[in-house]
Amino acid sequence: MTALVEVQDLAKSFDVSAPWLERVLGRRPRQFVHAVDGVSFEIERGRTLALVGESGCGKSTVARLLVGLYAPSRGELRFDGGPLAGSRQRLQMIFQDPYASLNPRWTVRDIVGEPLQEHGLARGAELDARVVALLQSVGLAAADREKFPHQFSGGQRQRISIARALATGPEFLVCDEPTSALDVSVQAQVLNLMKDLQRERGLTYLFISHNLAVVRHVADAVGVMYLGRLVEHAPKAALFAAPRHPYTRLLLDAIPDIAMSGRARTPVRGEVPNPLSPPAGCAFHPRCPHANARCSAERPLLREDGSGGRTACHAVEEGRI
């Protein structure tokens, strides 16, 4: 398969310095948070890549960079072989909070129809017909277009968000934790809807989540992020069956063992380092049970690990784990 989305050495830094006068009086330097620090991956057409990691690891920043809400500090973004800037109509985003992302003063007709009007794709009666078709494609009724967001449940609001995202006929959807604000039963309905739409329309997804059970259900490949860096990238089956990076192993060990298998589990130790002053070398080395002197001095590169995936880990590279 050919790659629809290509990301190369993507980085984004945010200036979080104190005001100028305060810095001058206190003789303090400017401070930057490196939210995304050299991330590279590809997503094949019609497939789903899930990005996972602890809160603050940079996965949502990657999502916003891909749809142009943030400008990258460094790196290259390519869509279907060309620059991302000329492909805005072909990609859309589904946000985490379905209520906060919908204008409470607009009817569903206005919300779903806005992308069609902005891109000049439909007007008048044709616009209304397109809105009805979009609502029906996500399991809502034609009469729902006259209602306001507060008249719907959380799951129905997310369906409205999905209908809006599909309005321009995109090929690529960035889904930033689209089910985390929903009840478990409603999560399953929305996830199944998204998988059905992917099959019907050939959609490509970047799926951001911290829920590994959801990732196992929807993803074809998984990227694991830690402190702005991609530490492991592998096919879903390989990653869940035999994770290579120590951080991935710790994440999977945190999943409750419902079957009570009795297998050995290693608890996650320590805290995520301060992103204003990340550790030298491998960012995970202060918490890693396999770290040595090289890990604290040299940053590992994302390399092929012999299992069909790529891992950024000196211990894996040296055969120590």
Secondary structure, DSSP 8 states (H G I E B T S, - for coil): --EEEEEEEEEEEEE----HHHHHHHT----EEEEEEEEEEEEETT-EEEEE-STTSSHHHHHHHHTTSS--SEEEEEETTEEGGGGGGGEEEE-S-TTTTS-TTS-HHHHHHHHHHHTT---HHHHHHHHHHHHHHTT--GGGGGS-GGGS-HHHHHHHHHHHHHTT--SEEEEESTTTTS-HHHHHHHHHHHHHHHHHHT-EEEEE-S-HHHHHHH-SEEEEEETTEEEEEEEHHHHHHS--SHHHHHHHHTS--TT----------S----TTS--SSSTTGGG-TT--HHHHHS----EE-SSSSEE--HHHHTT--
